[in-house]
Amino acid sequence: MQKRKFAKQPKTKGGVNVNYVRGAKNPKAQEAEIKSTAKKYREGKLTKAEMERIAKKRSKNVTKSYKKASEKRRKKLS
């Protein structure tokens, strides 16, 4: 069985996928949070409570224009 191949994605200077930080109020902080969360996950130190806190924080850390665009996209899909 052959390994799946994915297209290379554009990255930020810190090595995080550009799409993950797009629309954030503070992209550098978002990038740092993603990297620290990934590190904790790899080490197995990420608790369920931490993940819920991070998810809530990520949903709030969005600019108005990005939020509006994603809401339009959701309406179109449903």
C-alpha positions in Angstrom: 0.0 0.0 0.0 1.4 3.4 -1.0 1.6 6.3 1.4 -0.8 9.1 0.8 0.8 12.3 -0.6 -0.4 15.7 0.2 0.4 19.0 -1.4 2.9 21.2 0.4 1.1 23.9 2.4 2.4 27.5 2.9 3.9 28.0 6.4 4.5 30.9 8.7 8.1 31.8 9.8 7.5 29.6 12.9 6.5 26.6 10.7 2.7 26.6 11.3 0.3 26.3 8.4 -0.8 29.7 7.3 -4.5 28.7 7.2 -4.3 27.9 11.0 -3.4 31.5 11.9 -5.5 33.3 9.2 -8.1 35.5 10.7 -6.6 35.6 14.2 -6.5 38.9 16.1 -2.9 38.2 17.1 -1.3 35.7 14.6 2.0 35.4 16.5 0.2 34.5 19.7 -2.0 32.0 17.8 1.1 30.4 16.3 2.8 30.1 19.7 -0.4 28.6 21.2 -0.6 26.0 18.4 3.1 25.0 18.8 2.8 24.7 22.6 -0.4 22.7 22.3 1.2 20.3 19.8 4.3 19.9 22.0 2.1 19.0 25.0 0.0 16.6 22.9 3.2 14.8 21.6 4.4 14.4 25.2 1.0 13.2 26.3 0.6 16.0 28.9 -2.5 17.6 27.3 -5.6 17.2 29.6 -9.2 17.3 28.6 -9.8 20.4 30.6 -6.9 22.1 28.8 -8.2 21.1 25.4 -11.6 22.6 26.2 -10.0 25.8 27.4 -7.9 26.1 24.2 -11.0 25.4 22.0 -13.0 28.1 23.7 -10.0 30.5 23.4 -9.5 29.7 19.7 -13.2 30.4 18.9 -13.0 33.8 20.5 -9.6 34.8 18.9 -11.1 35.6 15.4 -11.5 39.0 13.7 -15.0 40.2 12.8 -14.4 40.0 9.0 -13.1 36.4 9.2 -16.0 35.4 11.4 -18.5 36.9 9.0 -17.0 35.1 6.0 -17.0 31.8 7.8 -20.7 32.3 8.8 -21.6 33.0 5.2 -19.7 29.8 4.1 -21.6 27.7 6.7 -25.0 29.1 5.5 -24.1 28.3 1.9 -23.1 24.7 2.7 -26.2 23.9 4.7 
